[in-house]
Amino acid sequence: MDLSKSRSLNRLPSTNNSSKKDLMRYAGLSAQLLVAIGMAVFIGYKADHWLNSFPLFTSALPLLVLAAIFYKLVRDTSGRNNQDNGPDAGNKKDNETK
């Protein structure tokens, strides 16, 4: 067997940098989601024991965290095509024609 063929078989398919960047971005968002929900459950559990209440905070805090994380997720991913999120983001075309 030719050595050059065997070496080419062991190579992984190359991916471009933008897909790796997106993968790391979404992996970071999922890690934030898991940690935030875990902390909300823990804090809600401790608050319920401290206040001797039924599991109000244990259920309410994770729901609030989910709403906030989903809001952040939509806000972060809605501007994917527009890399410049500054105050002149909508006027980018106007600045190029000047």
C-alpha distances in whole Angstrom, upper triangle without the diagonal:
4,6,9,8,7,11,12,12,14,17,20,22,24,28,31,33,36,34,34,37,39,37,38,42,42,40,43,46,45,45,49,49,49,51,53,54,54,56,59,59,59,62,63,64,65,68,69,69,71,73,74,73,71,67,68,66,63,63,64,62,59,60,61,58,56,58,58,54,53,56,54,50,52,54,50,48,51,50,47,47,50,48,52,54,57,60,59,56,58,60,56,57,60,59,56,59,61
4,6,5,7,9,10,11,13,15,19,20,22,26,29,31,34,33,32,36,37,36,37,40,41,40,42,45,44,45,48,49,48,50,53,54,54,56,58,58,59,62,63,64,65,68,69,69,71,73,74,73,71,67,68,66,63,63,64,62,58,59,60,57,55,57,57,53,53,55,53,49,51,52,49,47,49,49,45,45,48,46,49,52,55,58,57,54,56,57,54,54,58,56,54,56,59
4,5,5,6,9,10,11,13,17,19,20,24,27,29,32,31,30,33,35,33,35,38,38,37,40,42,42,42,45,47,46,47,50,51,51,53,56,56,57,59,61,61,63,65,66,67,69,71,71,71,69,65,66,64,61,61,62,59,56,57,58,55,53,55,55,51,51,53,50,47,49,50,47,45,48,47,43,43,46,44,47,50,52,56,55,52,54,55,52,53,56,55,52,55,57
4,6,5,6,9,10,11,15,16,18,21,24,26,29,28,28,31,33,31,33,36,37,36,38,41,40,41,44,45,45,46,49,50,50,52,55,55,56,58,60,60,62,64,65,66,68,70,71,70,68,64,65,63,60,59,60,58,55,56,57,53,52,53,53,49,49,51,48,45,47,48,44,42,45,44,40,40,43,41,44,47,49,53,52,49,51,52,49,49,53,51,49,51,54
4,5,5,6,9,10,14,15,17,21,23,26,29,27,27,31,32,30,32,35,36,35,37,40,39,40,43,44,44,46,48,49,49,51,54,54,55,57,59,59,61,63,64,65,67,69,69,68,67,63,63,61,59,58,59,57,54,54,55,52,50,52,52,48,47,50,47,44,46,47,44,41,44,43,40,40,42,41,44,47,49,53,52,49,51,52,49,49,53,51,49,52,54
4,5,5,7,9,13,15,17,21,24,26,29,27,26,30,31,29,31,34,34,33,36,39,38,38,41,42,42,44,46,47,47,49,52,52,53,55,57,57,59,61,62,63,65,67,67,66,64,61,61,59,56,56,57,55,52,53,54,51,49,51,50,47,46,49,47,43,45,46,43,41,44,43,40,40,43,41,45,47,50,53,52,49,52,53,50,50,54,53,50,53,55
4,5,5,7,11,13,15,18,21,23,26,25,24,27,29,27,28,32,32,31,34,36,36,36,39,41,40,42,44,45,45,47,50,50,51,53,55,55,57,59,60,61,63,65,66,65,63,59,60,58,55,55,56,53,50,51,52,49,47,49,48,45,45,47,44,41,43,44,41,39,42,41,37,38,40,38,42,44,47,50,50,47,49,50,47,48,51,50,47,50,52
4,5,5,9,10,12,16,19,21,24,22,22,25,27,25,27,30,31,30,32,35,34,35,38,39,39,41,43,44,44,47,49,49,50,53,54,55,56,59,60,61,62,64,65,64,62,58,59,57,54,53,54,52,49,50,51,47,45,47,47,43,43,45,42,39,41,42,39,37,39,39,35,35,38,36,40,42,45,48,47,44,46,48,44,45,48,47,45,48,50
4,6,8,10,13,16,19,22,25,23,22,26,27,25,27,30,30,29,32,34,33,34,37,38,38,40,42,43,43,45,48,48,49,51,53,53,55,57,58,59,61,63,63,62,60,56,57,55,52,52,53,51,47,48,49,46,44,46,46,42,42,44,42,39,40,42,38,36,39,39,35,36,38,37,41,42,45,49,48,45,47,49,45,46,50,49,46,49,52
4,7,10,12,15,19,21,23,21,20,24,25,23,24,28,28,27,29,32,31,31,35,36,35,37,40,40,40,43,45,45,46,49,50,50,52,54,55,56,58,60,61,60,58,54,55,53,50,50,51,49,45,46,47,44,42,45,44,40,40,42,40,37,39,40,37,35,38,38,34,35,38,36,39,41,44,48,47,44,46,48,45,46,49,48,46,49,51
4,6,8,12,15,17,20,18,17,21,22,20,22,25,26,24,27,30,29,30,33,34,34,35,38,39,39,41,43,44,45,47,49,49,51,53,54,55,57,59,60,59,57,53,54,51,49,48,49,47,44,45,45,42,40,42,42,38,38,40,37,34,36,37,34,32,35,34,31,32,34,32,36,38,41,44,44,41,43,44,41,42,46,44,42,45,48
4,6,9,13,15,17,15,14,18,19,17,19,22,22,21,24,26,26,26,29,30,30,32,35,36,36,38,40,41,42,44,46,46,48,50,51,52,54,56,56,55,54,50,50,48,45,45,46,43,40,41,42,39,37,39,38,34,34,36,34,31,33,34,31,29,31,31,28,29,31,30,33,35,38,41,41,38,40,42,39,40,43,42,40,43,46
4,6,10,13,15,13,13,16,17,16,18,21,21,21,24,26,25,26,29,30,30,32,35,36,36,38,40,41,42,44,46,47,48,50,51,53,55,56,57,55,54,50,50,48,45,45,45,43,40,40,41,38,36,38,37,33,33,35,33,29,31,32,29,27,29,29,25,26,29,27,31,33,36,39,39,35,37,39,36,37,40,39,37,40,43
4,7,9,12,11,10,14,15,14,16,19,20,20,22,24,24,25,28,29,30,32,34,35,36,38,39,41,42,44,45,46,48,50,51,52,54,55,56,55,53,50,50,47,45,44,45,42,39,40,40,37,35,37,36,32,32,33,31,28,29,30,27,25,27,27,23,23,26,24,28,30,33,36,35,32,35,36,33,34,37,36,34,37,40
4,7,8,7,7,11,12,11,13,16,16,17,19,21,22,23,25,26,27,29,31,32,33,35,37,38,39,41,42,44,45,47,48,50,51,53,54,52,51,47,47,44,42,41,42,39,36,37,37,34,32,33,32,29,28,30,27,24,26,26,23,21,23,23,19,20,22,21,24,26,29,33,32,29,31,33,30,31,34,33,31,35,37
4,6,6,7,9,10,11,13,15,16,17,19,21,22,23,25,26,28,29,31,32,34,35,37,38,40,41,43,44,46,47,49,50,51,53,54,53,51,47,47,44,43,42,42,39,36,37,37,33,32,33,31,28,28,29,26,23,24,25,21,19,22,20,17,17,19,18,21,23,26,30,29,26,28,29,26,27,31,30,28,31,33
4,6,5,6,9,10,11,12,14,15,16,18,20,21,23,24,26,27,28,30,32,33,34,36,37,39,40,42,43,44,46,48,49,50,52,51,49,46,45,42,41,40,40,37,34,35,34,31,30,31,29,26,26,27,24,21,23,23,19,18,20,19,15,16,18,15,19,21,23,27,27,24,26,28,25,26,30,28,27,30,32
4,5,5,6,9,10,10,12,14,15,16,18,20,21,22,24,26,27,29,30,31,33,35,36,37,39,41,42,43,45,47,48,49,50,49,47,44,43,40,39,38,37,35,32,32,32,29,27,28,26,23,23,24,21,18,19,19,16,14,17,15,11,12,14,13,16,18,21,24,24,21,23,25,22,24,27,26,25,28,30
4,5,5,6,9,10,11,12,14,15,16,18,20,21,23,24,26,27,29,30,31,33,35,36,37,39,41,42,43,45,46,47,49,47,46,42,41,39,37,36,36,34,31,31,31,28,26,27,26,22,22,23,21,18,19,20,16,14,17,16,13,14,17,15,19,20,24,27,27,23,26,28,25,26,30,29,28,31,33
4,5,5,6,8,10,10,12,14,15,16,18,20,21,22,24,26,27,28,30,32,33,34,36,37,39,40,42,44,45,46,48,46,45,41,41,38,36,35,35,33,30,31,31,27,26,27,26,22,22,24,21,18,20,21,17,16,19,18,15,17,19,17,20,21,24,28,28,25,27,29,27,29,32,31,30,33,35
4,5,5,6,9,10,11,12,14,15,17,18,20,21,22,25,26,27,28,30,32,33,34,36,38,39,40,42,43,44,46,45,44,40,39,36,35,34,34,31,28,29,29,25,24,25,23,20,20,21,18,16,18,18,14,13,16,15,12,14,16,13,17,18,21,24,25,22,24,26,24,26,29,28,27,31,33
4,5,5,6,8,10,11,12,14,15,16,18,20,21,23,24,26,27,29,30,31,33,35,36,37,39,41,42,43,44,43,41,38,37,34,33,32,31,29,26,26,26,23,21,22,21,18,17,18,16,13,15,15,12,10,13,13,10,13,15,13,17,17,21,24,24,21,23,26,24,26,29,28,28,31,33
4,5,5,6,9,10,11,12,14,15,17,18,20,21,23,24,26,27,29,30,31,33,35,36,37,39,40,42,43,41,40,36,36,33,31,31,31,28,25,26,26,23,21,23,21,18,18,20,17,14,16,17,14,13,16,16,14,16,18,17,20,21,24,27,28,25,27,30,27,29,33,32,31,35,37
4,6,5,6,9,10,10,12,14,15,16,18,20,21,22,24,26,27,28,30,31,33,34,36,38,39,40,42,40,39,35,35,32,30,30,30,27,24,25,25,22,21,22,21,17,18,19,16,14,17,17,14,13,17,17,15,18,19,17,20,20,23,26,27,25,27,30,28,30,33,32,32,35,37
4,5,5,6,9,10,11,13,15,16,17,19,20,21,22,25,26,27,28,30,32,33,34,36,37,38,40,39,38,34,33,30,29,28,28,25,22,23,23,19,18,19,18,14,15,16,13,11,13,14,10,10,14,14,12,15,16,14,17,17,20,23,24,22,24,27,25,27,30,29,29,33,35
4,5,5,6,9,10,10,12,14,15,16,18,20,21,23,24,26,27,28,30,31,33,35,36,37,38,37,35,31,31,28,27,26,25,23,20,21,21,18,16,17,16,12,13,15,12,9,12,13,10,10,13,14,13,16,18,17,19,19,22,25,26,23,26,28,27,29,32,32,32,35,37
4,5,5,6,9,10,11,12,14,16,17,18,20,21,23,24,26,27,29,30,32,33,35,36,37,36,35,31,30,28,26,25,25,23,20,21,21,18,17,19,18,14,15,17,14,12,15,17,14,13,17,18,16,20,21,20,22,22,25,28,29,27,29,32,30,33,36,35,35,38,40
4,5,5,6,9,10,11,12,14,15,16,18,20,21,22,24,26,27,28,30,32,33,34,36,34,33,30,29,26,25,24,24,21,19,20,20,16,15,17,16,12,14,16,13,11,15,15,12,13,17,17,16,20,20,19,21,20,23,26,28,25,28,31,29,32,35,34,34,37,39
4,5,5,6,9,10,10,12,14,15,16,18,20,21,22,24,26,26,28,30,31,32,34,32,31,27,27,24,22,22,21,19,16,17,17,13,12,14,12,9,10,12,9,8,11,12,10,11,14,15,15,18,19,18,20,19,22,25,27,24,26,29,28,31,34,33,33,37,38
4,5,5,6,9,10,11,12,14,15,17,18,20,21,23,24,26,27,29,30,31,32,31,30,26,25,23,21,20,20,18,15,16,16,13,12,14,13,10,11,14,12,10,13,15,13,13,17,18,17,21,22,22,24,23,26,28,30,27,29,33,32,34,37,36,37,40,42
4,5,5,6,8,10,11,12,14,16,17,18,20,21,23,24,26,27,28,30,31,30,29,25,25,22,20,20,21,18,15,17,17,13,13,16,15,11,13,16,14,12,16,17,15,16,20,21,20,24,25,23,25,24,27,30,32,29,32,35,33,36,39,38,39,42,43
4,6,5,6,8,10,10,12,14,15,16,18,20,21,22,24,26,27,28,29,28,27,24,23,20,19,19,18,15,13,15,14,11,11,13,11,8,11,13,11,11,14,15,13,15,18,20,19,23,24,22,24,22,24,27,30,27,30,33,32,35,37,37,37,41,42
4,6,5,6,9,10,11,12,14,15,16,18,20,21,22,24,26,27,28,26,25,21,21,18,16,16,16,13,10,12,12,8,8,11,10,7,9,12,10,10,13,15,14,15,18,20,20,24,24,24,26,23,26,28,31,28,30,34,33,36,38,38,39,42,43
4,6,5,6,9,10,11,12,14,15,16,18,20,21,23,24,26,27,25,24,20,20,18,15,15,16,14,10,13,14,10,10,13,13,10,12,15,14,13,17,19,17,18,22,23,23,27,28,27,29,27,30,32,34,32,34,37,37,39,42,41,42,45,47
4,6,5,6,9,10,11,12,14,15,16,18,20,21,22,24,25,24,24,20,20,17,15,16,16,13,11,14,14,10,11,15,13,11,14,16,15,15,19,20,18,20,23,25,24,28,29,28,29,27,29,32,34,32,35,38,37,40,42,42,43,46,47
4,5,5,6,9,10,10,12,14,15,16,18,20,21,22,24,22,22,18,18,14,13,14,13,10,8,11,10,7,8,11,10,8,12,14,13,13,17,18,17,19,22,23,24,28,28,27,28,26,28,30,33,31,33,36,36,39,41,40,42,45,46
4,5,5,6,9,10,10,12,14,15,16,18,20,21,22,20,19,15,15,12,10,11,11,8,5,8,9,6,7,11,11,9,12,14,14,15,18,19,19,20,23,25,25,29,30,29,31,28,31,33,35,33,35,38,38,41,43,43,44,47,48
4,5,5,6,9,10,11,12,14,15,17,18,20,21,20,19,15,16,13,10,12,13,10,8,12,13,10,11,15,14,13,16,18,18,18,21,22,22,23,26,28,28,32,33,32,33,31,33,35,38,36,38,41,41,44,46,46,47,50,51
4,5,5,6,8,10,11,12,14,15,16,18,19,19,19,15,15,12,10,12,13,9,8,12,12,9,12,15,14,13,16,18,17,19,22,22,22,24,27,28,29,33,33,32,33,30,32,34,37,36,38,41,41,44,46,45,46,50,51
4,5,5,6,8,10,10,12,14,15,16,18,16,16,13,12,9,7,9,9,5,5,9,9,7,10,12,12,12,15,17,17,18,21,22,22,24,26,28,29,33,33,32,33,30,32,34,37,35,37,40,40,43,45,45,46,49,50
4,6,5,6,9,10,10,12,14,15,16,15,14,10,11,8,5,7,9,7,6,10,11,10,11,14,15,15,17,19,20,20,23,24,25,26,29,31,31,35,36,35,36,34,36,37,40,38,40,43,44,46,48,48,50,53,54
4,5,5,6,9,10,11,12,14,15,15,15,12,13,10,7,11,12,9,9,13,14,12,15,17,17,17,20,22,22,23,26,27,27,29,31,33,34,37,38,37,38,35,37,39,42,40,42,45,45,48,50,50,51,54,55
4,5,5,6,9,10,10,12,14,14,14,11,12,8,8,11,11,8,10,13,13,12,15,17,16,17,20,21,21,23,26,26,26,29,31,33,34,37,37,37,37,34,36,37,41,39,41,44,45,48,49,49,51,54,54
4,5,5,6,9,10,10,12,11,11,8,8,4,4,7,8,6,8,11,11,11,14,16,16,17,20,21,22,23,26,26,27,29,31,33,34,38,38,38,38,35,37,38,42,40,42,45,45,48,50,50,52,54,55
4,5,5,6,9,10,10,10,10,7,9,7,5,9,10,10,11,14,15,15,17,19,19,20,22,24,25,26,28,30,30,32,34,36,37,41,41,41,42,39,40,42,45,43,45,48,49,52,53,53,55,58,59
4,5,5,6,9,10,10,12,10,11,9,8,12,13,12,13,16,17,16,19,21,21,22,25,26,26,28,30,31,32,34,36,38,39,42,42,42,42,40,41,42,46,44,46,49,50,53,54,54,56,59,59
4,5,5,6,8,8,10,9,9,7,8,11,11,10,13,15,15,16,19,20,20,22,24,25,26,28,30,30,31,33,35,37,39,42,42,42,42,39,40,41,45,43,45,48,49,52,53,53,55,58,58
4,5,5,6,5,7,6,7,6,7,10,11,11,13,15,16,17,19,21,22,23,25,26,27,29,31,32,33,35,37,39,40,44,44,44,44,41,43,44,47,46,47,50,51,54,55,55,57,60,61
4,6,5,7,8,9,10,10,10,13,15,14,16,19,19,20,22,24,25,26,28,30,30,32,34,35,36,38,40,42,43,47,47,46,47,44,45,46,50,48,50,53,54,57,58,58,60,63,64
4,6,8,11,11,12,11,12,15,16,15,18,20,20,21,24,25,25,27,29,30,31,33,35,35,36,38,40,42,44,47,47,46,47,44,45,46,49,48,50,53,54,57,58,58,60,63,63
4,5,9,10,10,10,12,15,15,15,18,20,19,21,23,25,25,27,29,30,31,33,35,35,36,39,40,42,44,47,47,47,47,44,45,46,49,48,49,53,54,57,58,58,60,63,63
4,7,9,10,11,12,15,16,16,19,20,21,22,25,26,27,28,30,32,33,34,36,37,38,40,42,44,46,49,49,49,49,46,48,48,52,51,52,55,56,59,60,60,62,65,66
4,6,7,9,10,12,13,14,17,18,18,20,22,23,25,26,28,29,31,32,34,35,36,38,40,42,44,47,47,47,48,44,46,47,50,49,50,53,54,57,58,58,60,63,64
4,6,8,9,10,11,13,15,16,18,19,21,22,24,25,27,28,30,31,33,34,36,37,38,41,42,46,46,46,47,44,46,47,50,48,49,53,54,56,58,58,60,62,63
4,6,5,6,9,10,12,13,15,16,17,19,21,22,23,25,26,28,29,31,32,34,35,38,39,43,43,43,44,41,43,44,47,45,46,50,50,53,55,55,57,59,61
4,6,6,6,8,11,11,12,14,16,17,18,20,21,23,24,26,27,29,30,32,33,36,37,41,41,41,42,39,40,41,44,43,44,47,48,51,52,53,54,57,58
4,5,5,6,8,10,10,12,14,15,16,18,20,21,22,24,25,27,28,30,31,34,35,39,39,39,39,36,38,39,42,40,41,45,46,48,50,50,52,55,56
4,6,6,7,9,11,12,13,15,16,17,19,21,22,23,25,27,28,29,31,33,34,38,38,38,39,36,38,40,43,41,42,46,46,49,51,51,52,55,56
4,6,6,7,9,11,11,13,15,16,17,19,21,21,23,25,26,27,29,32,33,36,37,37,38,35,37,38,41,39,40,44,45,47,49,49,51,53,55
4,6,5,6,9,10,11,13,14,16,17,19,20,21,23,24,26,27,30,31,35,35,35,36,33,35,36,39,37,38,41,42,45,46,47,48,51,52
4,5,5,6,9,10,11,12,14,15,17,18,20,21,22,24,26,28,29,33,33,33,34,31,32,34,37,35,36,40,40,43,45,45,47,49,50
4,5,5,6,9,10,10,12,14,15,16,18,20,21,22,24,26,27,31,31,31,33,30,32,33,36,34,35,39,39,42,44,44,45,48,49
4,5,5,6,9,10,11,12,14,15,17,18,20,21,22,25,26,30,30,31,32,29,31,32,35,33,34,37,38,40,42,43,44,47,48
4,5,5,6,9,10,11,12,14,16,17,18,20,21,24,25,29,29,29,30,27,28,29,32,31,32,35,36,39,40,40,42,45,46
4,5,5,6,8,10,10,12,14,15,16,18,20,22,23,27,27,27,28,25,27,28,31,29,31,34,35,37,39,39,41,44,45
4,5,5,6,8,10,10,12,14,15,16,18,21,22,25,26,26,27,25,27,28,31,29,30,33,34,36,38,39,40,43,44
4,6,5,6,9,10,11,12,14,15,16,19,21,24,24,25,26,23,25,26,29,27,28,31,32,34,36,37,38,41,42
4,6,5,6,9,10,11,12,14,15,18,19,23,23,23,24,20,22,24,26,25,26,29,30,33,34,34,36,39,40
4,5,5,6,9,10,10,12,14,16,17,21,21,21,22,20,22,24,26,24,26,29,29,32,34,34,35,38,39
4,5,5,6,8,10,10,12,15,16,19,20,21,22,19,22,24,26,23,24,28,28,30,33,33,34,37,39
4,5,5,6,9,10,11,13,15,18,18,19,20,17,19,21,23,21,22,25,26,28,30,31,32,35,36
4,6,5,6,8,10,12,13,17,17,17,18,15,17,19,21,19,21,24,24,27,29,29,30,33,34
4,5,5,6,8,11,11,15,16,16,18,15,18,21,22,20,21,25,24,27,29,29,30,33,35
4,6,5,6,9,10,13,14,15,17,14,18,19,21,18,19,22,22,25,27,27,28,31,33
4,6,5,7,10,13,12,13,14,11,14,16,18,15,16,20,20,22,24,25,26,29,30
4,6,6,8,11,11,11,12,10,14,16,18,15,17,20,19,22,24,24,25,28,30
4,6,5,9,10,11,13,12,15,18,19,15,17,20,19,22,24,25,25,28,30
4,6,8,9,11,13,11,14,16,17,13,14,18,17,19,22,23,23,26,28
4,6,5,7,9,8,11,13,14,10,11,15,14,16,19,19,20,22,24
4,6,7,10,10,13,16,16,12,14,17,15,17,20,20,20,23,25
4,6,9,10,13,16,15,11,12,15,13,14,17,18,17,20,22
4,6,7,10,12,11,7,9,11,10,12,15,15,15,18,20
4,6,9,12,11,8,11,13,11,13,16,15,15,19,20
4,6,9,8,6,9,10,9,12,14,13,13,17,18
4,7,8,5,9,11,10,14,15,15,16,19,20
4,5,5,9,10,10,14,14,13,15,18,19
4,6,8,9,10,13,13,12,15,18,18
4,6,5,6,10,9,9,12,14,14
4,6,6,9,10,10,12,14,15
4,6,8,9,10,12,14,15
4,5,5,6,9,10,11
4,5,5,6,9,10
4,5,5,7,9
4,5,5,7
4,6,5
4,6
4
